[in-house]
Amino acid sequence: MKHPISDLSTAYRYLYPRLTVLVSSGTLQNPNALTIAWSCPLSVDPPLIGVLITKKRYSHEIIQRHNEFVINIPDSSQVKESYHIGRISGRVEPQKLKNAGFSVETSTMIKAPRIKECHINLECKLKDIIPTGDHDLFIGEVVFIAINHEITDNWAFDLKKFKPIYWRQSRSTEETYHLDLK
Ligand SMILES: Cc1cc2nc3c(=O)[nH]c(=O)nc-3n(C[C@H](O)[C@H](O)[C@H](O)COP(=O)(O)O)c2cc1C
């Protein structure tokens, strides 16, 4: 038996678990990042990827200022670090990347820094921002892809060597947890 759910704002929950990425922005000297579960490929050619960011995030302001960001893909050994990035704003903790245990490195094509400890980095130039409701869709054109050669299968990443993070949102953010999909 199926039953209706009256609160339609819960619809997004049925699209979990979701691949989780870290979006870094700012500069090498003043980097910031946030954790993103809402990301989506938008086009193969040109290579466009969208990330959905609410207005109150510090990253929303920084990416608009610099027009660049990097999509860094953490692995399952970095759940705790990724949770830290997604729980505290760079506005209140300017050193949050460092405090989470991450460091930054220079990107190849843009000024926004990459997260060094993530094995995959997609450097993006901001193409557009489209309001969608309570989130804004930041459309990035990928201008450079960096991947650790040890985890690639020469198509993308080898799932035997690289386990991405999938989050299942639950009632309280504190309970948000990572599903081990082995
Ligand atoms: C697993 C996880 C997924 C998240 N996904 C998103 C998202 O897709 N969009 C968003 O705006 N915030 C998302 N957040 C919340 C931000 O990462 C969080 O508010 C962060 O501290 C914002 O940092 P900032 O203010 O320095 O930009 C997520 C948090 C977690 C823990």
The ligand as an ORCA input file, in Angstrom:
! r2SCAN-3c Opt
* xyz 0 1
  C      26.612     16.252      3.585
  C      26.337     17.720      3.398
  C      25.827     18.169      2.201
  C      25.546     19.541      1.996
  N      25.044     19.959      0.799
  C      24.808     21.294      0.586
  C      24.345     21.753     -0.696
  O      24.173     20.976     -1.631
  N      24.123     23.083     -0.843
  C      24.315     23.985      0.177
  O      24.084     25.206     -0.016
  N      24.772     23.563      1.402
  C      25.033     22.252      1.605
  N      25.519     21.815      2.821
  C      25.771     22.809      3.886
  C      27.088     23.590      3.701
  O      28.147     22.744      3.309
  C      27.440     24.261      5.035
  O      26.412     25.155      5.411
  C      28.786     24.972      5.012
  O      29.207     25.160      6.346
  C      28.755     26.300      4.303
  O      30.033     26.846      4.373
  P      30.352     28.354      3.965
  O      29.380     29.245      4.707
  O      31.772     28.565      4.413
  O      30.178     28.474      2.491
  C      25.795     20.463      3.041
  C      26.316     19.992      4.269
  C      26.585     18.634      4.449
  C      27.148     18.149      5.764
*
